[in-house]
Amino acid sequence: MNSDLELKSYDYNLPAKLIANAPASPKGSEKMLVYYRATGEIRHLKFSDLCDILPECAIILNDTKVIKARIYGHKDSGGKIELLLNQPLNDGVFSVYIKGKVKKGQILKFQNGLDACVCELFSDGSKAVKFSQNHKILKNNELFALLEKIGHVPLPPYIKRPDNENDEKWYQSIFAKAQGAVAAPTASLHFSPEILNKLQAKFQSAFITLHVGAGTFKGVECENILEHKMHSEFFELSNEAINLITSPQKLLAVGTTVARTIEYFVRTEQKSGFCDLFLHPQNPPKRLDYLLTNFHLPKSTLIMLVASLTGLDECKKIYQIAIEQKYRFYSYGDAMLIL
């Protein structure tokens, strides 16, 4: 089998101390590894240098807003339940992940009179539940408003601490607007108002929306990565973003979510729907020129996406150098810019 397709090719050992449990402060002080595809050169800069080193291009960002998607409740029997929303299926009906055994038809109880009826059990371990309050089915915006009161910030599984008040600000981009994500588009977390304003004064920019689902943390388990079933996430492109994508300008995607959305549109011409595009070295981007991202989990579709731009060998080299240089990894970690 081609090594590009072997799961073990995307594994690496990360010292636990390099997993960031909180973001750098202030914003902009994060380290940024810059990789130049044409030459293989690597530079070590600060995120605040982004505007000064970025070549002429247009920038596309993701304005999704993280909801407080983790809630704690109990079954009628009294057994405790932890529920994590994944994505909406219909108004009031969501795909979710539940810690604790449940069966179809079971009613789960949460604070403020919120109930969740288990409608379906799916083969991937997720469940479909219908949310109601005082016997009234909730519309999605009503549910999101209630979750703001009773829910918790859905920190990634590798952050081994409870969420706190700081996370409400930390785990949200400054341009978050469209509610629906259950994980942050982490490349966006580096931006301060000053850095964003400086970029937008110099470069054209536009927003897409892709609501990041819990599937983003699901590792690939197939030895041949082509057998992996990619998760899907709702997306919507603004007309401004479509104009930039269809223009001759070079494009920078701020984050893997934007990269996949751009490439899905290029392949399908769909302006909204569910994106399930899997980018890897055997399926590289067709339109994207540059990528701003973080450092990702081993054996994840995200590191495979990075390798689709750099090539597998260069990707492995970049990650090894980042570890040696003690970059901070994952959602609250440092940045990487691929040019």
Secondary structure by P-SEA (a helix, b strand, c coil): ccccccccccbbbbcccccccccccccccbbbbbbbccccbbbbbccccccccccbbbbbbbccccccccccccccccbbbbbbbccccccccccccccccccccbbbbbccbbbbbbcccccccbbbbbbbcccccccaaaaaaaaaccccccccccccccccccccccccccccccccccccccccccccaaaaaaaaaccccbbbbbbcccccccccccccccccbbbbbbbcccaaaaaaaacccbbbbccaaaaaaaaaaaaccccccccccccccccccccccbbbbcccccccaaaaaaaaaccaaaaaaaaaaaaaacccccccbbbbbcc
